[in-house]
Amino acid sequence: MALLVGCQSIGPVTVPRDRVRYADAITASTREQMLLNLVRLRYLEPASFIDVSSVVASYTFGADGRLALDAQPRARVNDVVGFGVGVNVSESPTISYTPVTGERLANTLLRPIPPETVFGLIAAGGRADFLLRMTCQSINGLRNAGAGGAPRASDADFDELLQRLSRLAQSGGLGLRRLPGDEHSEAPGLAKLSFEPVDEALEPDRRRVFELLRLPPERTEFNLIYGGRPRGDGEVAVLTRSLQSMLGDLSAGVEVPADDLAQGRATGRPAAVSPLLRVHASAEVPAEAAFAARYRDRWFWIDDRDLESKRTFMFLLIFASVVESGAVPQAPLLTIPTR
């Protein structure tokens, strides 16, 4: 009876344990999937994604107790007293997977990162030099380095621009706001990039940024658009990368065994590009690995002490979520029995 009363509900006590465990498992598999895609691109294999669309865990609990007495008055030796307790607890998880294919895969891989998303992260405190180097191909015609296609180094003015923009952003001299869109149109509102007043020590940075971007010095606010070149003095044109382009550039930081390179199984690392992400390869996964994935009988991993690579990988996962568009496929209908 005490067992029945004490264990009449197992639902609430499972939440602190199972919620964290399922979240950790899904997060770990997402990291491994992304790391594998980076490695596959060095071997000229296509990236692939599968989402965990739903997790449903049902629990059942059963308990019973019995007490039996079989007594015969004239034959004490045959008297029988029986007592028994039975408990049964079971878990039935249902996990649904949704392959990312067709139009959804094309949008996920090929849709560029919205410029306002990048500058929104910068205005919120993100490092401008890091985020722009990772996500942008060019700003008002100043080109970033690239590893895909024909590898190239970045323009000298682009590197200077990132350093000065970073100092302005850290001092609060860079702002972003979005105008409300037309209620009769499906087009989103226009994003405005503003240069706020800064202290005198940073005024040379502000003037130099205007010179590099060819912006009129009398203005403080500009339309932020996607494109290679501005159409007028009042625009800042940012040509952002797609997830596929970012994966291609970041895959240059994957360490490929010399045998695979010699045999032509994988592409070489462009010498003109300094990778933001470094992925090591070894026969065994070391204790210092932050993330690891197994591919072709080798372990590919990111060092837990490499903060720059860990930061890059974290934002890669964030941008992969940002660029995904369109309706999420309807998950399977699950029927959970109740008793």
N, C-alpha and C positions, 0 to 999 in steps of 0.2 A: 504493500500500500504506500509506504514511504517512497519507493522508487517511482510508482505511477504518479504521485503528486509532484515530486521534485522534477520530473522530466517530461511534464505534460506539454512543454513548448521548447522546441530546439531552434526555431527560426531566428529570433533576435541574437542569440549568442553566436551564430555563424557569420553575421555581417562583418564584424571587425576583422575576422580571420580571412574569410573567403574573398571579400571585396578587394583587399590589398593583394592577395595571392593571384587572383585573376588579372588585376591591373598590372602587376609585375610581369606576369607571363606574357600578356599581350604586348606590353612595352618592349620586353626583351626580344620577342619575335619580330616586331616592327624594326628595331635597330638591326637585327641580323639580316632581315630582308633587304634593307637599304644598303648595308655594307656589302652584301653579296652582289647587288646590282652594280655597285662601283667596280668590284673586281671583274664581273662579267664583261663590262664595257672594255676593259683592257684586253680581254680575249675576244673582242668583237662579237659578243653574244648580246641579244636584246634584253633590255630590262623587263621585268615582270613583277606584278603586284597582285596580292590577294588580301582583301580586307576581312577582318573579323566583324561581321555585321551584327551578331547578337550572341549573348551568353545567357542561358537560362539554367539555373541549378534548382532542382526540386529535391526535397528531403522527405523521407518517411521514417516514422518511429513507431515501434510497437513493443509493448511490454505485457506480460501476463504472469500471474501467480496462482498457485494451486496448493491446497491442503486437503489430504484424503486420510480417512480413518476407517479401517476394516477390522472390526472386533468381533470375536466369537466368545460368548460367555464361558463355555466349558473347555475351551482349548486356547489357553493363553499363548501358546507357542505360535499360533497362526495369526495373532493380532498383527496388523500392518498399519503403520503410520507413514504417510508420504507427504513431502513438501518439495515444491519446485518453483523456480523463477526463470523467466525467459525474457530477453531483451534483444531487439533487432533495430539497428539504425542503418539506413542506406542513403546514398546520394546519387542522383541521376542527372548529370550535367548534359545540356544540349548546346553545342557550339556550332554556329552557322558561319560559313565562309562564302565570300562573294568575290569571284575573280574580277579584276579591273580590266575590261576588254573594250573593243570597239571605240565608239565615239568618246566614251568616258576616259579610256586610256589615252586617246589622242589629245583630249583637252588637258589631261593631267600632265602629259609629257611636253606638249608643244605650246601651251598657253603661257605667255610671258608673265612674270611677276608684275602686278600693278605698281607703277612708280610711287603712287601715294602710300602703298603698303610699306615700301622701303623707307621712304622719308618719314612716315609715321613712326616707325621703329626708331629712327634717328632722333626725331623730336621727343620721343619718350625716354631718351637716355642711351640708346644704342650707339656703338662706335661707328661713326660715319665712314672712316677709312676702311674698316673691315667689311661692313655691310655693302658699301658701294663696290668694293673690289670683288666681292663674291657674286653680286647680282646684276651688275651693269656691264654692258658692252661699250657704251659711250654716253657722254653727257655733253650736249651742245657740240657734238662733233669730236670731242676729245676721247680717244679710244683707250680702252682697258686692254690688258694682256689677255691672250686667248690661247688655249691648248688644242681646241678642236679645229678641224680643217687644216688651214695653214697656220701653224703656231707663230705667234708674234709677241714681242715685248710691248709693254704699255708705253704710251706717249709720256715724255718727261713732264709735260704740262698737266697730264692727268694725275700723275703721282703727287705733284705739288698741290693740285686742286683738292685731293682727298685729305691731305694733311691740314690745309687751311680750313676746309669745311668742318673737319673734326674738331678743331679748336673752337670755331664759332658755335657749333652745336653744343659742345660741352659747357660753354659759357651762357647758353640760353639765347644765342643770337640767331637761331634758325627755328622757324615756326611753320606749321601746316594747318590749314583749315579747308573744309569742304563746303562749297555752296550747295544749297538744296537744289535737287533736280526738278525738272518740269514734271508736274503731276500728270500731264497728258502724254509723257514720253517715257520710254523704257530706259533712256540713257541716264547714267548716273550723274550726280552733281559734279561740277568742276572743282578740281583741287587747286588750292592756291599755296605757293611756297613764298614765305615772307622772310625777310632779313630784318631782324629786330635790332634796335639800338644796342650797342655794346660799349664797353669802356674803351678809353683811349688806347690802351695797350693792344687791343685787338682790331683797331680800326685799319691798320695796314693789311691785315688778313682779309677784312671785308672788301677793301678796295681792290686787292689783288684777285679775289674770287670774281668780282664783277669784270675785271679785265680778262681773265681767262675764259669766262663764259660769254664775253662780249655783251654784257648787259648795260643798259643806260644807267648811269650813276644816280640820276634824280629819282628813280623808282625804288620802292622797297618791297613790292609784291608782284609776283609773276605767276602766270598760269603754268601748272605742272602737267606736261603732256607726255604721251608715249611716242617716241620717234627718234630718228637719227639726227635731224636738224630742226631748229626752231623756224616757225613761219614768220616771226616778227620779233621786235624788241621786247615784247611783253611775255615771252615764253621761255621756259626751261625744258628742253627736250631730252628725255632720258630713254635710251634704248636698253630695256631690261632683258635679261636672259630668261629662257624657259627652263623648266626642270631638267629636260633632256640636255640642254646646253650646259647647265651647271654640273650635272652628273659627268658629262664628257670632260669638262675642265678639271673637276676635282679627281677624276679617275687617274689623272696624270700623277697623282701622289701615291698611287698604289705600287708597292714594291713587288716586282715580278721576278721569279727565279731566273738566273742566267740561262739555264738549260731551255726554258720555255722561250726566251728571247732568241737564243741561238737557233732554235728549231723553227722559228717563225710562228709560234703558237699565240703570241701576244704582241701588242704594239709597244714600241719603245717610248720612253719618257722624253718629251720635248725639252731640249736644253734651255730654250728661251723663256720658260715659264717657271716661276718659283711657286710650288704648290702650297695652298692654304691647308691642305689635309694630307697627313702622312699615314699610310697604312702599311704595316710591316708584314712579312711572310716568314713562317718558320714551320718546322716539322711538328713542334708541340706548342700549345698555347702557353705563354708565360704567365706567371702570377701577377705581373704588372699590367696585364691587358684590361682596359676598360670595357671594350666591346670586341667580340671575336666571332668569326664565321668560318666554317670549314668548306673548302672548295678544292677539287682535284687533289685530294689526299694531303692538302696543306692547310695550315691555319693562317688566316689573314686577320690582323688585329690592330687596334689603336691603343697606343700607350696611355695608361692612366695618368702619367705625369706630363703628357703633352697637352697643355691647356688650349693652345691655339687650335689643334686638330679637334679636340673635344667640343670647342665652341663652334667650329665650322660644321661639325656633324650635327650638333643640336639645331642650328639654324637651318640646315638642309632638311631636317625632319619637319621643322615648322613651315618652311616654304612649300614643302610637298603637300601639306594640308591646306595651305592658302590657295594654291593654284588649282586644286581640284574643284571642278564646277559641274553643273548639271544636277539632275535629280539622282539621288542615291537609289539604286535598285531596291525594289520592295523585298524585304526579308521574308523568308518562309514563315507561314502561319504556324505557330506552335500551340499545341493543345496540352495544357498542364492538368493532369487529373487531380481531383480533390477528393478527400475522404472525410 
